[in-house]
Every structure is written in C-alpha cells, then in structure tokens.
Amino acid sequence: MAEKNFFESKQSLNIKGRLIDLSSPKVMGILNITPDSFYSNSRTKTIDEALNKAARFLNEGATFIDIGGYSSRPGAKDISPNEETDRLVPVVENLAKTFPEAIISIDTFRAKVAEETIAAGAHMINDIAAGDLDSQMFETVARLRVPYIMMHMQGTPQNMQQNPTYNNVLLEVIDDLSKKVAALKALHIHDVIIDPGFGFGKTVEHNYELLRQMEAFKIFKLPVLVGFSRKGMIYKTLGITAAEALNGTSVLNTIALQKGAGILRVHDVKEAVECVKLVERLTG
C-alpha cells in the first residue's frame, strides 16, 4: 500500500526540512544570468543587479527564485558546464547569504552544475531536459535529496523548434513524463514537479493543445509548473513582441491556475501573484 501511494496527491515540497505547501499555488521568479535570454529585460549582468531583482521578486510575493546560467531560447548558443557554473555559483552564494529565507532553484540540465550550485546554497533543480541531456542527472538528484522539476522537451535548445512533430502531443508528453516519473520513483526521489514544457520543442498549436487539456496532467498526482511568461505562443498569436506580452502572460497564467497549475514560472512576479489571489478568491 505504501508503494502504491508513493506519489499520491503530492501537495508539498521538502526544502531541507522546510515544508512548502503547494495546495495554494506559488510563484517562481526568473533570474537569468545570461547575455542572450529571449526576453532582454530578464538578463542580469552583475551580482548587485541579481540581488536587487531577487529582492523585488521576494517583496512581490515570489516563493522561488529560479536562476539560469544557460540560455535555452530556440537556437541559443551552447556553453560549457564550467562557464555555466562560473555564472551561477557567485550569484547563488550571494543570494543565499543575503536572503536566507529565499528558496533558490537552479535551471540546468547538467548534473555537475546541479551538484556545484546545490553545494553553493541552492535548494532545488529545474531540468528542462528531464534527464535526457545528462545521464547522471537522476542519480545526482537522488543523492542530493533535493526537489526536482522535470520538464518535457523534444530535442535540444539548439534544434527543438526545427519542425517539432507529434502524432498526439498530449499523449506523447504524458507517456514520456510517465517513464521518467517511474525512473525517479525507483530512485526514491520524493519531491517531483511536472512541467509540460510549453514552448520547448512544440509549435504554437501544440502549446495551446496542451493548455486546452492541461487537466490531464493531474494523472501524475504531482504538482504542475507552467512557464508561459512572454513566450512565442503569446506574442506570435497576438502579433506583438515579448516586451509587450505581459497581459497575455497573465491571461494564460489565469487559465492554467483554473486547470490545476501549482507553480507559475514568470518574469513578472507581481502580476502572477495577483493572478493567484484573484483565482483563489473565485474558487475559494
């Protein structure tokens, strides 16, 4: 019976002994330590700039700060693990020291980077490749005993938008993630979050099909994270730019919350927190 219920209705995360209740949706602020992220206003060039942005996110109600040192925009330049680590570790160390209450997530698909940033003070790993780009990732997360965000992506950041193809995008994404959940379960990784991977190896039509049927991800009985923030599925549909896509982001975040999203990963924390408050007022 215990085995059967291993992942039953997961509503919390254990962050080094601190329980985070996800029965009420939470917001994750994006902190990019990259020179080429798709949304230029999200790029952070110095430690002081990163600390100021993190302070604003926390003041606006973010529960998590997701730090990335590798741009995963379509066609992004590949960088070495060492360069990625060199970008991340000083920011993590300073952020953990300055804001000890902050929960720091690391956006990486590399086990070595995960290990070094957790050692520097980070708390969880956000892997856009769900282990596909580093065979050591699952074992590393199991050893580190940290929460793990597992995202679906077809291909790599360099080629993922070169004619992504599915026979049935929802079934194929669920099938792929189901196999990964089973592998994580076998390694006794308790704190897992599912991310359908909007914009990663998917056309605009694929993205909206996943959103339309997002309730299907409840089959995992795990928290679901969504990341629509200022993405092409918004600005291409509306004929605008990423810089103009905040309103569209709030609309899709609201829809996702109504369909069961537990975490909103965003560039704009204040507006996402407002979405959560209003949806909770409506449903509560």
N, C-alpha and C positions, 0 to 999 in steps of 0.2 A: 504493500500500500504506500509506503514511504517513497519507493522508487516511482510509482505511478504518479504521485503528486509532486515530484521533484521541482517542476516548473509551474505548479498550479497557481494561477491568478497572482502573478508577481506584482506587488504594489509598492515595493520599497527597494532601496539600494543600501548596501552596507559600505560606507566610505570610511575605512579604517575604524570601524566600531561606531560610527555615527550613522544613524538610520535616516534616510531621506524618503519621506512619504510622497509617492507618486500618484496617490489616489486623487490628489489635486494637481493639475498639470503645472509643469515648471518650464522656465525659460532658460536657454543656453545662449550666451553672448559669444559672437565670433570675434576672435582676436588673431588677425593674420600677421605673422612676422615674415612677410614675403613681399618682394618688389613687383609681383606680377599677378596678384589675385584678380579675378574678373571684375570685381567692383572696386574701383580705385580708392574710394573713400575708406575701405576697410583695411588698407595697407598701413602697417605700423613700422616705422623706421628706427626708433630708438627705445631704450628701456623706459625712459621717462614717459614717452608717448604711450607705451603699452600700459604702464601703471596708471596713467590718467584715464585711459579708456576703460581699464578694468574697474577703476573706482566709480566711473559713471555707470557702468553696467550694474555693479552691485547696488549702487544707490537707487537705480531704477527698478530693481527687483529681480535681477538675474540670480538663479541658484547655481548655475555652472558657467565657467569661463572656458571656452574651447580654443586652445592655442594651436595654430598650424604654422609649420615652417616649410611646407612643401605645397606649392600651388597645384590644385587638382582641377583647375579650369580646363575645358577641352583644348587639347593641343599644347598644354603647358610644358615648359622645359623641364627635363629630368635633372635632378641634382643628386649628389652623393649623400649617403647616410651621414657622413661626417659633417657636411655642410648643413644638413637639416638639423643635426644635433647642436652644432655651434650656434645656430639661430635660436634654438628653443631653450637650451639649458639656462643661459643667463636670465632670460625673462621669467622662466619658471621659478628659479631661485629667488629672484627679487619679488615676484608676485606672492610666493608662499610666505616670505618674510614680512612683507608689507601688509598683506591681507590674510592672516592665518585662518580666517573663517571661510575664505573662498574655496570652492571645490573646482579644482583645475583638471580639465580634460585635455588630452593630447591627441590632436588629429594627425595620425600617422598610420601607415600600413607596414612599417618596418619594426621587427621585434627588437633590434638593437636600440633604435631610437626610443621605443617604448620603455625598455629597461633603464636607459640612462635618464630619461625625464621623470620616471617614477622615483628613481633614486634622488633626483634633484628636488622633489617635493610635490609632483603631480599626483593625482588620485585615481584617474581612470583613463581608458584608451578608447578612442573613436577611430575605427578602422574602416576606411572607405572600400576596402577590398575583401573584407570578411575572411581574411587569411589567405586569399588566393595569390597574393603577390609576395608572401613570405611564409614559407612552410613552418617556420619556428614560432609564428605569432601565437597560435592557440596554446602551445606548451608554455610559452613565456607568460602569457596572461594567467594561466593556471598556477604557475609558480609564484607570480607576483601577488596573486589573490586580490585583483582589483576588478571593478566593474568594466564591462566590455560592450561597446556599441558596435554592432555588426551591420554594415550596410551592403546592400546589393549593388553591384556594378558589373556591367557587361564590358569586358575589355580592360584597358588601362586608361589613365587620363590622356595619354598621347593619342589613342585611337578610338576611344569609346563613342565618339559622335560620328564616326565614319560608317554611316548606314547601319545603325543598330536594328536588329531584326528579331522578332519573336513570332511564334505561331499563336501564342496566347500569353501576353505579358504578365498578367496576374498569376496564372498557374505556374509559369516558369520561374517567376521571382519567388513565389511561396515554396516551390519544390526545392530550389537552390538553398534558400534560407533554412528549410526544414532539415536538410542534410547537415548543415553547419550547426544547427541547434543540437542535433543528435551527437555530433562530434564534441561540442562543448560540454554537453551533459556527461559524456563518458569521461571527461577530464575533471568533473566536479566543479565546473565554473558556475557559480550560483547567480551572479548578478549580470544578466544579459539584457541588452536593449536592442530592439529590432528597428532598422531604418530601411524603408523600401527603396531608397536611392533615387529620389526624384532628380532628374537631370543628368544622371550618370549612366551612359550607355542606353539612352532612351530618347525617342522623339517626343515632340510636344504632345502628340496624340497618345503615346504610351503613358506619359506622365498623367494626363487627365483621366485615362482609363484606370490607372492605379488609384488616383484620388477618388474617382467615382465609386470604386469598390473597396475602399480602404478598410471598411469594417471586417473584411475577410481576414485581416491580419490578427484579429482577436483570437484566431485559432491557436496561436502560439501561447496565449495566456502570459505574455510578456509585455513590458512597456514598449510603446512605439514612439520613436522620434521621427519628426518630419523636418525637412530642410528645403523650403521654397524660396528663401529670402532673396529677392531681387533677381531671380533666375530667368532664363530664357523662356520658360513656359509661361511666364507673366509678360515680360516686355515684348517678346515676339508676337504674342497673341494680341496685345494692345497697340502695337506699333509705336512703342516708346523705347527708352533706354533703361539700363539697370538703375541709373541715378533717379529715374522717375517712377520706379516700381514699388515704392513703399506702400501705397494704397492697395495695389494688387496683392502684395505680400500679406497684408492684414486680412484681406478677403479670404485668401486661401488658408491662412492660419485658422481663421474662424471656422471654415468648413471642416478642416482637419480635426479641430477640437471637438466638433459635434460628432465626428466619426470615430472618436476614441483616442486621438493623439495624447500622449503623456508628456512629451517634451517638444518645445518649439525651438529649433536652432536658427538664430536670427542675427542680422547685423544691427537691428534697431530694437533694443530691449524694451524701452518704454512702451512702444506701440504694441508689442507682443504681450506684455504684461496686462495691458488694457484689454486685449482680446480675451485673455484668460478670465479676467474679472467679469467681463460682460457675459461671456458664455456661461460661467458658473452662476451668475445671477439669474440667467434664463433657465438653467437646468436645475438649480439648487433650491 
